[in-house]
């Protein structure tokens, strides 16, 4: 995952936390739930990118091994 993507998702999570806190402070359940949704969405996107990055790393490892085997 790129640095920009990671920062964007973390910002989304922080904004969600702030929105949730505002909703709690004002007694506005709709704002509180919207904040919770934003935070969960940010975490889910971050987790998805992490899985994608790990998969890409695994593919690169397999390619490297195959290339090493071909050179022997």
Beta strands, then each sheet from edge to edge (+ up, - down):
end
